[in-house]
Amino acid sequence: MEISDKLLCLFNADVRDEGDRYVVEVPKREVETGSVDPGETYRVALISRAVESTSDPGEPDEPTSEPQPPVEPGELRYVEIEDIGKQGDGIARVERGYVIIVPGTEVGDRVKIEVAEVKSNFAVGEVIEEEV
């Protein structure tokens, strides 16, 4: 399956019946990280959680995989700080809107970072060099 670079976020959700409509809830973290803005309109793709086995008999199936974060621990990157988070840390966005939190930076800073920690929906980077 090909995933567009325009993908803002990816999460699991249940479809809830509310009588005259069905609702898919967006996790609060997706709004808090800046991937999704309340009141905006987005395209939604639904992917079945049922997965056919592709492994040989006797071998364990690989777990259903969501797109992996576009960064890895120890990776060096140049990023531009686009926003400031609620705790005062700089926020940069890379592929598919993935958030990298960079403490000690300001909006507009262009810095070289080392990715220190990677989570499914964000990473933390440490400034190695400020771009002049």
C-alpha positions in Angstrom: 0.0 0.0 0.0 1.4 3.4 -0.9 1.0 6.2 1.7 0.9 9.8 0.6 3.4 12.3 1.8 0.4 14.5 2.6 -0.6 12.1 5.5 -0.9 14.2 8.6 -1.5 11.5 11.2 -2.4 7.9 11.6 -4.2 6.3 14.5 -6.6 3.5 15.4 -10.2 4.4 16.1 -13.6 2.7 16.5 -16.6 3.8 14.4 -19.4 4.7 16.9 -23.1 4.6 16.0 -24.9 7.8 17.1 -28.3 7.1 15.6 -28.4 9.2 12.5 -24.6 9.2 11.9 -21.4 7.3 12.6 -18.5 9.0 14.3 -14.8 8.4 14.2 -13.0 10.1 17.1 -9.6 11.8 16.5 -7.3 11.3 19.5 -6.6 14.5 21.5 -2.8 14.0 21.0 -3.3 14.6 17.2 -4.8 18.1 17.9 -2.2 18.9 20.6 0.7 18.0 18.4 -0.6 20.3 15.7 -1.4 17.6 13.1 -5.1 18.3 13.1 -7.0 21.6 13.7 -10.6 21.5 15.1 -13.1 23.0 12.7 -11.1 22.1 9.6 -12.2 19.6 7.0 -9.9 16.6 6.2 -10.0 13.6 4.0 -10.3 10.3 5.9 -9.1 6.9 4.7 -10.3 3.8 6.6 -8.0 0.7 6.5 -9.4 -2.6 7.6 -7.6 -4.0 10.6 -8.0 -7.6 9.2 -4.7 -8.6 7.6 -4.1 -11.6 5.5 -1.0 -13.7 6.5 1.9 -13.3 4.1 4.4 -15.4 6.0 5.3 -19.0 5.5 3.4 -21.6 7.5 5.1 -22.1 10.9 6.6 -18.6 11.0 4.9 -15.9 13.1 3.0 -13.2 11.2 4.5 -9.7 11.4 2.3 -7.4 13.4 0.0 -5.0 11.6 2.3 -2.1 11.0 1.4 1.5 10.9 3.8 3.8 9.1 7.0 4.0 11.0 8.3 7.4 12.3 10.3 9.1 9.6 13.3 9.5 12.0 15.5 7.2 14.0 17.3 7.7 17.3 20.8 9.1 16.6 19.8 10.5 13.2 21.2 14.0 12.4 18.8 16.5 10.7 18.5 20.1 9.8 15.1 21.4 10.8 13.3 24.8 11.0 11.3 25.5 14.1 7.7 26.3 13.0 5.9 26.7 16.3 6.3 26.7 20.1 4.6 24.0 22.2 2.6 24.5 25.3 5.7 23.8 27.5 7.8 26.3 25.6 9.8 23.9 23.4 10.3 24.4 19.7 8.3 22.3 17.3 9.6 21.2 13.8 7.6 19.2 11.3 9.1 16.7 8.9 7.7 14.1 6.5 3.9 13.5 6.8 3.7 16.3 9.4 5.6 14.2 12.0 6.6 16.4 15.0 10.0 16.8 16.4 10.2 18.7 19.7 13.4 20.7 20.1 13.9 22.3 23.5 15.7 25.6 23.7 14.7 26.9 20.3 12.5 29.7 19.0 10.2 30.0 16.0 12.3 30.6 12.8 15.4 28.9 14.2 17.2 26.6 11.7 19.2 24.1 13.6 21.0 20.8 13.2 19.6 18.3 15.7 20.4 14.8 16.8 17.2 12.7 17.3 17.3 11.6 21.0 14.0 9.9 21.4 11.4 8.5 19.0 7.7 7.8 19.7 5.0 6.8 17.3 3.7 10.3 16.9 6.6 12.6 17.9 10.3 12.7 18.5 12.6 14.8 20.7 15.7 16.3 19.2 18.8 18.0 20.8 20.4 21.0 19.1 23.9 20.2 17.9 24.5 23.3 15.8 22.6 26.5 15.1 22.6 27.6 11.5 24.0 31.1 11.0 
